[in-house]
Structures are given as C-alpha cells and as structure tokens.
C-alpha cells in the first residue's frame, strides 16, 4: 500500500491536507483491509472506484505476523519485546500525568529508524511527509489564531527543512544550480516565517495581528511552493537515475531490484506517477516486457505499469510505445504464466477505467479489442484463484463501458455462460467485489435483445435474484458499498431484461417482485441507499407492466401507480416498524 498512515496520503485528520508538493489538497479516502480481492481492485481503476496504485498481497504483513527469529538482529528483537514489557514505576508516573487537550501534543514528528545510509529516495519521501504534515498543522493553528503553537511549529519546520537539505546533499550527487537556488529560497522563507511568527507573539492589538496573519499566510503559502518545487526536482532526479539504471542494466537481479523501487514510488501517489511517466518509466518497463530473457520480471513490470497508468501522462506514454499491442500479445500467449496474464489484465482494466476520462481516447485499443476480449474471457474461464478472475472480469467490465461493440463480442464468445458458471465456483467468485464486476457486465450486455435468451438458458434470472440479496460479511464501508452496487446493478439488469416477457414471467415465478418490494420498503435491506431504491422501483414497474397480478393493491398504489419521484420520496422517508 502507500506510505503510512493508511490508503493513502498524508496524515490528515481534518477535511484536507498538504501534499508532498506543498499544496493544499482535499482529503482522499484510503483503502482498508488486506483482503485479496480488495487489494486487487485497489491496484486498478475499476468501476468500484478509481484508486491509483496498490499492492500485491504477498507484500502485505498479516496482523500479528512477526519475522522469523533468525532474520531479526538482537537490537530489533529487543525493540519488539519492549512493546510487551511494563515497569510499575514508569506506569505509575504515566498514570499521574494529565492528558493534554492539545491535538498535536505528541510533539516533534520523528522519522522512525530514519532513512538508510545512501538512500536518497527514502530520505526525500520520509522528510517530505514530515514537512508536508507540519505545513498542514501550521495552517490549522494559524486559522485558530494559536500563535504560540504557530511559532513553535515554524521553528520545528525550519529544522526539518534544514535537515532534509543537508542530508540529501550528503547522499546525492552534485546538485544543479536550479536546486541550489530553490534550497536557498526555501531556507530564507523558513527563517522569515520563524521571525514573523515570533513578532506576532509580542503583539496584542487584534487589528495588527489580523494584518500580520495575512502576511504569515502568504509566507506559508510561498514556503509550501518552494518546498514542492525542491522536492519535485529532487524526486525527478532520482527517478531519472532509476530509469537509466533499468535501461543500462544487463543483470536480471539489478533490473528486478530497480523495478521494485520504481513500483514502490508509484504507491506514493499521482504526482510520483506523473514524474515516472514523464521521465521514461513507461518506456523502460515495456522494454522489459518485450524481452523473452526477462519473462520472470513481467508480472512486476506490469504491476508497476498499472499503477503509473492511473495518470494521463502514463496512458499517453503507453499509447506512444504501442503498449496495447504488447498487452494483447501477452494475454493471447498461453506460454506466459497465469500471473503474468493476470497482471496484463490489470493494466487493461486501468487504461479502460470509466472513471478516467482521458482513457476514452485510447484509439489503439480498438484495433486489438477483439483479441484482448477473447483472451480475457478465456482467462476468466481458466482462472485458478479469485484474484485472477477478479482482474480479468474487471477488465471486461471496464471494456463494456469503453466500447459498445465489446458487448456483442462477449455475446458471441458465450461470456454469459462463462460468468454464470463461475458464480457457482467459490474459489473464483466469493466476494461482492467480484460479483460487482459480473453484474456490471450483465447489466451492460442486457441492452442487447439476444442477451435475454442466453440469460434464461443459463438460469441467470435466479442468479440476479440472489444478487438482490447481497449482504456484506465484514461490515467494512468498502464491502457495504460493493454490496449496494451489486443490488443496484442487479435491479438495473432485471429491468432491462424484463422487456422480454419470458424473462419477466421467470422473474415473477422466482418471487423477484416481493424482493424488490422489500428493498423499496425496508431501508435496512438496501443500507438506506437511494441508488438501490431508484433501480428497484424501476425494475418493479417494468415487471408490474407485464404481470400486474403479482402485486397487492397497496403496493401498486404506492410503488407503481404514482410518479417515480413520488414513490421515491415515499420510500426514502419511510421509517421501519419494529412491531
């Protein structure tokens, strides 16, 4: 996953945070849980949500898991054991200390362990995270007129900035004139911020403080810009070195290590992905994927490509180097391992994500679409695990949004049978995330008239009925949201298919109408989701048009006869009865 803390960005507690680039950005949601399919989805921008980057399951430490004793030196072992030890005297002292009301009473941010010697990338990332966090906190305290805190944190910020500049200079090559100039500007602004905040402590006049506050705010903003420029220049320099190392290396172990470093950088967010794309990272990775001698590195290179292609620059670079053609070659070549083809499917899912508007202009994809769709259907059919099936089905689901011809191709390839058969295989389909991909494909295919007969033939109506009852097992927000999407898309699919009288009668026979009524009238059954409610009302009205005798008078008068908006308002304001 990305750097700590949690899904995602800087350690933000409020509505937004300072990014590594020194600019104020809205808070973004993070990911949760080491579930295999959840992690697979988060590696790509599928129709669950567009999250750049992700993580391979094997790299996620399980809760409570500890390294093998032989792999840990004595000091690290002692540090781990120390967490479980207590001393009565120390505990008594701690219990006697008052709990501070300060939100940031923890004091200085400390770099745990510090970056290793000669590791400029880790140094930049860790120091960058600390400084961006300090910038955000100073902004918060300034808004609250907490001048004492603003000054103390400004002094601390200056120390962190000076440490980053001196430490990076010690481990990096000769810095450029541009970097030296920005370093000088950054330190000048840090000194200016410390000086002006110190003067504010001595001012009591509110009007004077108000004018000085605007000056502090402007200085803080300029400081953030200089910090962002310096960090971007330094990271660009390190990325260039990594890309050159991949291009020049003739050693498989060096290439593997460097590619791994590049992948780690992609987990730091979109700004790093843009830098990697601009500095030739996509070109270098596809160079690996075109060498038969480096086949063992294909999965790692493809995983890195999927992360980079969450940004527009990555997709454009992919198209420039005929990346889609390379992906098609990998997917259609059965000599490649399943893991390699699954990672290629992840890249396809990323570059066809409906949440990324710039992927809709990927003209080269249309030329290879038939080959790719055929290979993905085959990968779904032969998948040996839930993660492989999820990546392949996610790619297919995104492609059905990408171009309408894909639905006709899927129909000709008997994809409905493949997908519906997979639903009975718990090894391949056992999470709402996977069922979300399947029902997305079915919903998009259901616009075709020929789809209805295939659905009936494969007992698909019964499967859709089951999806209307999708329930989360863990109760996590991500899984609850996935279940809502499954219910909504199942209702949409049912409404579209019910144009065919045979499908409508089969749905009524399977008591779909009573389940739709339950979802409309009981907010807890749909997790109070308005989207599910609208889809269920539409499906119920379509079924009622074919088989009105399946409804009671009260249901007809409240859910079918009024305007859709009136029924929606009635059901959305309905309180459950516990009698």
C-alpha atoms as one frame of an Amber mdcrd trajectory, in Angstrom:
protein
   0.000   0.000   0.000   1.051   3.638   0.130   3.119   5.116   2.846   1.666
   5.371   6.316  -0.730   6.423   7.530  -3.316   4.431   5.959  -4.999   4.360
   1.949  -3.351   6.938   1.253  -1.941  10.357   1.674  -0.503  12.494   4.418
  -1.634  12.032   7.970  -4.747  14.076   7.662  -7.256  14.483  10.437  -9.245
  17.375   9.014 -11.028  17.952   5.755  -7.795  18.273   3.770  -4.030  18.060
   3.882  -0.805  19.439   2.470   0.545  17.125  -0.190   4.198  16.294  -0.702
   4.214  19.127  -3.185   3.337  21.775  -0.635  -0.164  22.466  -1.958  -3.382
  22.098  -0.016  -5.389  19.148  -1.290  -8.771  17.697  -0.277  -8.622  14.575
   1.800  -8.926  11.368  -0.201 -10.256   8.094   1.027  -7.876   5.293   1.839
  -8.179   1.607   1.448  -8.826  -0.838   4.228  -8.085  -4.435   4.898  -5.691
  -6.962   3.381  -8.395  -8.900   1.566  -7.046 -10.443  -1.671  -9.799  -9.194
  -3.939  -9.961  -5.796  -2.245  -6.233  -5.335  -2.876  -6.596  -6.485  -6.474
  -9.314  -3.901  -7.067  -7.288  -1.147  -5.487  -4.415  -1.793  -7.844  -6.543
  -0.723 -10.780  -9.173   1.878 -11.503 -12.153  -0.409 -11.904 -15.811   0.501
 -11.630 -15.554   0.205  -7.855 -13.500   3.417  -7.599 -10.547   4.950  -9.456
  -7.517   4.411  -6.893  -4.160   4.606  -8.350  -1.668   2.167  -7.339  -1.987
  -0.718  -4.997  -0.212  -3.625  -3.576   0.484  -7.261  -4.133  -0.931  -9.430
  -1.397   2.379 -11.074  -0.641   3.817  -7.723   0.377   1.106  -7.100   2.998
   2.082  -8.171   6.514  -0.707 -10.020   8.248  -1.870  -8.672  11.615   0.243
 -10.122  14.399   2.712 -11.659  11.991   6.350 -11.408  13.142   9.557 -12.065
  11.214  11.411 -15.297  11.715  13.788 -15.055  14.660  16.812 -15.829  12.505
  16.023 -12.848  10.270  15.990 -10.258  13.077  19.072  -8.863  14.759  19.299
  -8.639  18.538  18.519  -4.920  18.758  15.374  -5.235  16.634  14.296  -8.263
  18.659  14.760  -6.278  21.870  12.757  -3.378  20.422   9.857  -5.728  19.639
   9.902  -7.346  23.075   9.995  -3.919  24.685   6.466  -3.262  23.429   5.184
  -6.083  25.630   7.132  -5.127  28.785   5.994  -2.752  31.533   7.670  -1.340
  34.616   5.443  -0.486  37.562   7.323   2.683  38.470   7.071   4.058  34.936
   3.402   3.133  34.699   2.592   4.989  37.927   4.330   8.108  36.673   2.470
   7.944  33.365  -0.882   7.481  35.093  -0.245  10.542  37.227   0.395  12.768
  34.207  -2.568  14.830  32.956  -3.894  14.178  29.472  -3.165  17.200  27.292
  -6.013  18.862  25.442  -3.676  19.684  22.561  -4.463  17.684  19.440  -0.805
  17.732  18.472   0.619  17.253  21.954   2.794  14.430  20.697   5.489  16.986
  19.893   8.018  16.528  17.172   7.406  14.143  14.330  10.200  11.592  14.429
  11.473   9.622  11.476  11.161   6.048  12.738  14.516   4.447  12.171  15.493
   7.201   9.711  16.406   6.558   6.092  19.220   4.163   5.466  22.653   5.443
   4.509  22.965   6.304   0.845  19.189   6.037   0.247  18.181   9.459  -1.117
  14.726   8.322  -2.241  13.625   7.162   1.195  15.147  10.266   2.735  13.163
  12.528   0.412   9.907  10.651   0.955  10.154  10.497   4.733  11.346  14.053
   5.199   8.820  15.216   2.630   5.986  13.568   4.528   7.080  15.142   7.811
   7.412  18.630   6.318   4.080  18.467   4.455   2.404  17.352   7.702   3.977
  20.261   9.576   2.775  22.683   6.894  -0.764  21.401   7.251  -0.681  21.694
  11.040   0.699  25.218  10.942  -2.143  26.149   8.600  -4.663  24.701  11.052
  -3.208  26.524  14.061  -2.981  29.773  12.091  -6.696  29.533  11.279  -7.337
  29.160  15.037  -5.060  32.115  15.959  -2.919  29.820  18.101   0.176  31.999
  17.784   2.336  30.185  20.341   1.794  26.896  18.546   2.319  28.518  15.152
   5.688  29.884  16.198   6.957  26.684  17.844   5.876  24.623  14.849   7.511
  27.125  12.468  10.826  26.688  14.262  10.384  22.931  14.078   9.583  23.178
  10.370  12.804  25.105   9.779  14.774  22.346  11.481  13.144  19.666   9.348
  13.740  21.625   6.144  17.390  22.241   7.022  17.835  18.543   7.845  16.309
  17.466   4.521  18.543  19.817   2.536  21.745  18.856   4.349  21.038  15.110
   4.424  20.096  14.968   0.749  23.183  16.954  -0.207  25.308  14.442   1.701
  23.960  11.353  -0.085  23.171  12.686  -3.569  25.318  13.684  -6.464  26.225
  17.312  -7.147  23.025  19.321  -7.121  22.057  21.520 -10.039  22.106  25.298
  -9.955  18.299  25.350 -10.020  18.081  23.084  -6.972  20.644  25.170  -5.076
  18.658  28.315  -5.804  15.373  26.794  -4.594  17.093  25.416  -1.483  18.272
  28.948  -0.687  14.772  30.389  -1.245  13.212  27.672   0.941  15.544  28.332
   3.869  15.045  32.088   3.549  11.274  31.645   3.734  11.634  29.299   6.725
  13.673  31.937   8.561  11.178  34.622   7.577   8.273  32.511   8.871  10.006
  31.908  12.213  10.833  35.609  12.592   7.377  36.947  11.739   5.589  34.408
  13.978   7.912  35.384  16.849   6.932  39.030  16.392   3.260  38.031  16.436
   3.724  36.660  19.963   4.581  40.137  21.188   1.598  41.859  19.557  -1.667
  42.231  21.494  -3.618  44.538  19.181  -6.153  42.433  17.282  -6.164  44.666
  14.200  -2.394  44.484  13.911  -2.489  40.714  14.402  -5.081  40.419  11.665
  -2.840  42.188   9.156   0.158  40.129  10.297  -1.884  36.953   9.913  -2.295
  37.671   6.195   1.477  38.137   5.953   2.100  34.820   7.723  -0.398  33.067
   5.481   1.293  34.423   2.351   4.745  33.423   3.648   3.478  29.941   4.480
   1.985  29.560   1.001   5.209  30.682  -0.705   7.226  28.382   1.532   4.991
  25.482   0.524   5.517  26.278  -3.160   9.316  26.348  -2.768   9.206  23.098
  -0.821   7.095  21.454  -3.520   9.427  22.660  -6.285  12.516  21.437  -4.464
  11.016  18.040  -3.682   9.770  17.598  -7.235  13.185  18.440  -8.674  14.943
  16.055  -6.300  12.491  13.200  -6.913  12.659  13.766 -10.680  16.413  13.438
 -10.458  16.174  10.158  -8.547  13.545   8.763 -10.935  15.781   9.611 -13.879
  18.578   7.646 -12.218  16.294   4.613 -11.726  15.092   4.683 -15.347  18.668
   4.970 -16.646  19.624   2.046 -14.428  16.866  -0.132 -15.911  17.830   0.838
 -19.463  21.538   0.192 -18.953  21.332  -2.937 -16.806  22.171  -6.336 -18.230
  21.807  -8.026 -14.845  18.414  -9.550 -14.085  18.776  -9.041 -10.328  19.640
  -5.361 -10.724  16.688  -4.904 -13.061  14.364  -6.656 -10.614  15.533  -4.518
  -7.692  15.263  -1.266  -9.654  11.802  -2.145 -10.963  10.732  -2.874  -7.395
  11.962   0.566  -6.329  10.002   2.123  -9.167   6.850   0.261  -8.091   7.294
   1.492  -4.511   7.440   5.045  -5.807   4.137   4.635  -7.666   2.482   3.922
  -4.321   3.289   7.444  -3.144   0.506   8.948  -5.238  -0.296  10.553  -8.574
   2.499  13.193  -8.509   5.170  10.463  -8.429   3.379   8.541 -11.194   3.420
  11.649 -13.391   7.140  12.116 -12.822   7.848   8.455 -13.647   5.782   8.669
 -16.838   7.430  11.905 -17.965  10.944  10.588 -17.305  10.550   7.460 -19.434
   9.381   4.929 -16.859   6.650   3.514 -19.102   9.088   3.103 -21.993  11.625
   1.317 -19.782   9.008  -1.058 -18.330   7.646  -2.037 -21.745  11.222  -2.643
 -22.821  11.354  -5.307 -20.087   8.047  -6.791 -21.249   9.419  -7.231 -24.770
  12.467  -9.281 -23.757  11.978 -13.037 -23.527  15.010 -13.359 -21.255  13.224
 -11.243 -18.617   9.919 -13.144 -18.536  10.215 -13.706 -14.814  10.056  -9.913
 -14.353   6.922  -9.425 -16.462   4.454  -9.540 -13.513   6.403  -6.935 -11.534
   6.832  -4.660 -14.555   3.139  -4.938 -15.490   2.056  -4.249 -11.917   4.147
  -1.081 -11.955   2.662  -0.071 -15.318  -0.875  -0.490 -13.968  -0.017   1.932
 -11.163   1.590   4.505 -13.463  -1.376   4.450 -15.852  -3.657   5.950 -13.224
  -2.483   9.326 -14.568  -2.991  10.793 -18.030   0.731  11.031 -18.762   1.107
   7.287 -18.172  -1.681   6.365 -20.585  -0.298   8.675 -23.271   3.155   7.122
 -22.926   1.609   3.651 -23.124  -0.055   4.531 -26.401   3.137   6.065 -27.826
   5.119   2.839 -27.339   2.319   0.573 -28.694   1.706  -0.702 -25.186  -1.776
  -2.014 -26.007  -0.315  -4.267 -28.692   2.240  -5.590 -26.202  -0.527  -6.292
 -23.670  -2.553  -8.116 -26.332   0.482 -10.263 -27.208   0.974 -11.223 -23.556
  -2.713 -12.000 -22.974  -3.025 -14.164 -26.079   0.219 -16.089 -25.494  -0.593
 -19.201 -23.449   3.099 -19.788 -22.803   3.013 -16.916 -20.306   2.146 -17.769
 -16.720  -1.316 -17.080 -15.354   0.172 -14.463 -13.013   1.679 -12.588 -15.966
  -1.597 -12.613 -17.903  -3.494 -11.503 -14.782  -1.180  -8.509 -14.364  -1.642
  -7.672 -18.057  -5.409  -7.782 -17.434  -4.893  -5.336 -14.546  -3.193  -2.872
 -16.910  -6.079  -3.250 -19.379  -8.577  -2.621 -16.565  -6.668   0.504 -15.575
  -6.408   2.063 -19.033 -10.101   1.373 -19.808 -11.451   2.599 -16.471 -14.671
   4.605 -16.982 -13.583   6.843 -14.089 -10.593   8.157 -16.051 -11.902  10.404
 -18.862  -8.593  10.528 -20.720  -8.653   6.766 -21.399 -11.683   7.149 -23.659
  -9.426   8.485 -26.403  -7.197   5.402 -26.492  -7.628   4.761 -30.201  -5.042
   1.980 -30.401  -7.140  -0.151 -28.065  -9.935  -0.595 -30.592  -7.540  -2.271
 -33.039  -6.711  -5.046 -30.557 -10.006  -5.161 -28.674 -11.296  -8.441 -30.133
  -8.077 -10.298 -29.283  -7.999  -8.824 -25.795 -11.665  -9.581 -25.046 -11.264
 -13.175 -26.266  -8.174 -13.664 -24.099  -9.878 -12.150 -21.038 -12.919 -14.430
 -21.371 -10.552 -17.400 -21.575  -8.659 -16.146 -18.510 -11.947 -15.912 -16.589
 -12.823 -19.455 -17.607  -9.443 -20.901 -16.603  -8.706 -18.725 -13.556  -7.296
 -20.717 -10.652  -7.966 -18.085  -7.986 -10.367 -15.339  -7.052  -7.790 -12.616
  -7.630  -7.052 -13.711 -11.204 -10.778 -13.931 -12.004 -11.368 -10.521 -10.429
  -8.685  -8.808 -12.514  -9.888 -10.414 -15.745 -13.585  -9.709 -15.071 -12.794
  -6.127 -14.015 -11.037  -5.583 -17.337 -14.058  -6.984 -19.198 -16.453  -4.837
 -17.176 -14.494  -1.678 -17.984 -14.274  -2.609 -21.675 -18.080  -2.869 -21.877
 -18.161   0.821 -20.890 -15.298   1.635 -23.255 -16.994   0.472 -26.464 -20.451
  -0.942 -27.232 -19.028  -3.480 -29.701 -17.491  -5.289 -26.745 -20.955  -6.465
 -25.601 -21.624  -8.068 -28.979 -18.214  -9.757 -28.871 -18.948 -11.112 -25.397
 -22.282 -12.469 -26.595 -20.592 -14.314 -29.465 -17.944 -15.719 -27.093 -20.626
 -17.195 -24.769 -19.324 -14.972 -21.979 -22.672 -15.134 -20.166 -22.281 -18.884
 -19.690 -18.667 -18.473 -18.516 -19.582 -15.782 -15.986 -22.687 -17.507 -14.643
 -20.856 -20.816 -14.257 -18.105 -19.027 -12.335 -20.675 -17.724  -9.845 -21.174
 -21.258  -8.546 -17.404 -21.698  -8.058 -16.488 -20.300  -4.643 -12.807 -20.499
  -5.486 -13.245 -17.879  -8.208 -16.255 -15.847  -7.044 -16.596 -15.420  -3.307
 -16.726 -11.667  -2.660 -19.124  -8.821  -3.508 -16.265  -7.110  -5.372 -16.148
  -9.939  -7.892 -19.936 -10.136  -8.183 -19.899  -6.383  -8.799 -17.796  -6.961
 -11.927 -20.021  -9.811 -13.134 -23.281  -7.924 -12.706 -21.720  -4.866 -14.383
 -21.017  -6.968 -17.471 -24.522  -8.449 -17.395 -26.113  -5.007 -16.993 -24.231
  -3.606 -19.975 -24.915  -6.695 -22.097 -28.621  -6.673 -21.233 -29.213  -3.799
 -23.658 -28.857  -6.391 -26.435 -32.082  -8.215 -27.291 -30.291 -11.524 -27.858
 -28.983 -11.450 -24.291 -32.328 -12.391 -22.717 -32.484 -15.918 -24.183 -28.930
 -16.693 -23.031 -29.746 -15.453 -19.524 -32.819 -17.733 -19.284 -30.943 -20.694
 -20.731 -28.187 -20.384 -18.096 -30.618 -19.785 -15.179 -29.323 -16.234 -14.992
 -32.541 -14.770 -13.596 -32.135 -16.850 -10.455 -28.563 -15.600 -10.098 -29.699
 -11.986 -10.464 -32.395 -12.658  -7.861 -29.660 -13.822  -5.487 -27.659 -10.646
  -6.116 -30.633  -8.598  -4.939 -29.972 -10.156  -1.515 -26.239  -9.386  -1.441
 -25.087  -8.768   2.145 -21.692  -7.673   3.491 -19.836 -10.181   5.628 -17.327
  -7.887   7.322 -19.362  -4.683   7.561 -16.485  -2.527   6.312 -17.536   0.606
   4.391 -15.877  -0.697   1.212 -17.735  -4.008   1.330 -21.051  -2.352   2.206
 -20.623  -0.025  -0.790 -19.801  -3.014  -3.021 -22.997  -4.773  -1.901 -25.034
  -1.657  -2.681 -23.568  -1.574  -6.190 -24.382  -5.254  -6.694 -28.004  -4.724
  -5.624 -28.389  -1.618  -7.777 -26.887  -3.186 -10.915 -28.880  -6.402 -10.398
 -32.083  -4.357 -10.348 -30.993  -2.422 -13.448 -30.190  -5.683 -15.245 -33.560
  -7.127 -14.278 -35.386  -4.013 -15.511 -33.616  -4.130 -18.871 -34.100  -7.863
 -19.368 -37.781  -7.673 -18.421 -38.513  -6.156 -21.814 -38.650  -9.811 -22.797
 -41.937 -11.314 -21.476 -40.256 -14.673 -20.846 -37.696 -13.085 -18.536 -40.404
 -11.093 -16.758 -42.516 -14.204 -16.139 -39.469 -16.109 -14.886 -38.651 -13.251
 -12.522 -42.198 -13.230 -11.161 -42.081 -17.011 -10.710 -38.891 -16.643  -8.653
 -40.592 -14.035  -6.391 -38.414 -11.187  -7.630 -41.312  -8.761  -7.175 -41.630
  -9.464  -3.471 -37.870  -8.983  -3.024 -37.982  -5.689  -4.923 -40.880  -4.523
  -2.747 -38.905  -5.456   0.368 -35.904  -3.454  -0.848 -38.133  -0.457  -1.551
 -39.981  -0.507   1.752 -37.152  -1.545   4.094 -34.222   0.926   4.190 -32.038
  -1.530   6.124 -32.296  -4.089   3.300 -30.661  -1.617   0.904 -28.481   0.109
   3.520 -30.617   3.231   3.014 -29.180   3.604  -0.482 -31.164   5.928  -2.750
 -29.479   4.482  -5.855 -30.697   0.982  -4.978 -34.173   2.361  -4.277 -34.486
   4.057  -7.677 -33.251   0.939  -9.506 -35.665  -1.305  -7.602 -38.638   0.975
  -8.277 -37.803   0.984 -11.989 -37.474  -2.811 -12.090 -40.708  -3.280 -10.123
 -42.625  -1.029 -12.520 -41.265  -2.919 -15.516 -42.337  -6.294 -14.025 -45.724
  -4.894 -12.997 -46.351  -3.856 -16.581 -46.027  -7.492 -17.661 -47.527  -9.271
 -14.617 -49.655  -6.809 -12.597 -51.416  -9.663 -10.785 -48.250 -10.253  -8.731
 -48.820  -7.042  -6.739 -51.118  -6.257  -3.850 -53.310  -3.175  -4.175 -51.332
  -1.191  -1.587 -48.041  -1.933  -3.344 -49.496  -0.962  -6.699 -50.967   2.297
  -5.363 -47.777   3.360  -3.582 -44.928   1.936  -5.665 -46.231   1.666  -9.234
 -49.164   3.988  -9.898 -47.680   7.338  -8.721 -44.899   9.188 -10.486 -41.490
   7.657  -9.876 -40.362  10.671  -7.873 -43.421  10.433  -5.593 -42.808   6.742
  -4.895 -39.159   7.524  -4.264 -39.996  10.226  -1.722 -42.489   7.929  -0.017
 -39.968   5.089   0.352 -36.964   7.237   1.205 -38.844   8.828   4.112 -40.299
   5.553   5.302 -39.404   4.516   8.840 -39.151   0.854   9.662 -41.676  -0.682
  12.000 -40.308  -2.959  14.695 -43.743  -4.182  15.778
